[in-house]
Amino acid sequence: MELLNLALVALGVAAMAAGYARARGPWARYQALKEQDANITRYETWRGGLRDTGTTGASIAMEVLRRQARDGALIMAAGFAIVVVGFLL
């Protein structure tokens, strides 16, 4: 492997690690909020009340967290592409 190949592989691995670190926290919090929302829905159904279907602070937070996790996943995918390019050159 030449120096360029090694540099691209190292850059790709670093990008994958940074993307994972960036996506891990928001994804875990998103999953927790999603589970909490499902629990509230089950409770409201059991209780027999109708739940307001409007936007809530939690739904907005879930959207923001999902976007942050998606951005981290895109960084990881770009890092993987850089690693593949590093091996192909």
C-alpha positions as CSV (number, residue, x, y, z in Angstrom):
1,M,0.0,0.0,0.0
2,E,1.2,3.4,-0.8
3,L,1.1,6.4,1.5
4,L,-2.1,7.7,-0.2
5,N,-3.9,4.5,0.4
6,L,-2.9,4.3,4.0
7,A,-3.9,8.0,4.5
8,L,-7.4,7.4,3.0
9,V,-8.0,4.3,5.1
10,A,-6.9,6.1,8.2
11,L,-9.1,9.1,7.3
12,G,-12.0,6.8,6.6
13,V,-11.6,4.9,9.9
14,A,-11.4,8.2,11.8
15,A,-14.6,9.4,10.0
16,M,-16.4,6.2,10.9
17,A,-15.4,6.5,14.5
18,A,-16.4,10.2,14.7
19,G,-19.8,9.4,13.0
20,Y,-20.5,6.6,15.5
21,A,-19.6,8.8,18.4
22,R,-21.8,11.5,17.1
23,A,-24.8,9.2,16.4
24,R,-24.7,7.1,19.5
25,G,-26.0,9.5,22.0
26,P,-28.9,11.0,20.0
27,W,-30.0,7.5,18.8
28,A,-30.2,6.2,22.4
29,R,-32.2,9.2,23.6
30,Y,-34.5,8.9,20.6
31,Q,-35.2,5.3,21.4
32,A,-35.9,6.2,25.0
33,L,-38.4,8.9,24.0
34,K,-40.0,6.6,21.4
35,E,-40.5,4.0,24.1
36,Q,-41.9,6.6,26.5
37,D,-44.3,7.8,23.8
38,A,-45.5,4.3,23.1
39,N,-46.0,3.7,26.9
40,I,-48.1,6.9,27.1
41,T,-50.2,5.7,24.1
42,R,-50.8,2.3,25.7
43,Y,-51.8,4.0,29.0
44,E,-54.2,6.4,27.3
45,T,-55.7,3.5,25.3
46,W,-56.2,1.5,28.5
47,R,-57.6,4.5,30.3
48,G,-60.1,5.0,27.5
49,G,-59.2,8.6,26.9
50,L,-58.4,10.2,23.6
51,R,-54.9,11.4,23.2
52,D,-54.2,14.7,21.6
53,T,-52.5,14.1,18.3
54,G,-50.9,17.5,17.9
55,T,-47.2,18.2,18.0
56,T,-45.6,18.1,21.4
57,G,-42.2,19.0,22.7
58,A,-41.3,15.3,22.8
59,S,-42.2,14.8,19.2
60,I,-40.1,17.8,18.2
61,A,-37.2,16.5,20.3
62,M,-37.6,13.1,18.6
63,E,-37.4,14.7,15.2
64,V,-34.2,16.6,16.2
65,L,-32.6,13.5,17.7
66,R,-33.5,11.4,14.7
67,R,-31.9,14.1,12.4
68,Q,-28.7,14.2,14.5
69,A,-28.5,10.4,14.5
70,R,-29.0,10.4,10.7
71,D,-26.2,12.9,10.3
72,G,-23.8,10.7,12.3
73,A,-24.8,7.7,10.2
74,L,-24.1,9.7,7.0
75,I,-20.6,10.5,8.4
76,M,-20.0,6.8,9.1
77,A,-21.2,5.9,5.5
78,A,-18.8,8.6,4.0
79,G,-16.0,7.2,6.1
80,F,-16.7,3.7,4.8
81,A,-16.7,5.0,1.3
82,I,-13.3,6.6,1.9
83,V,-12.0,3.3,3.2
84,V,-13.2,1.5,0.1
85,V,-11.6,4.1,-2.2
86,G,-8.4,3.8,-0.2
87,F,-8.4,0.0,-0.9
88,L,-9.3,0.4,-4.5
89,L,-6.6,2.9,-5.4
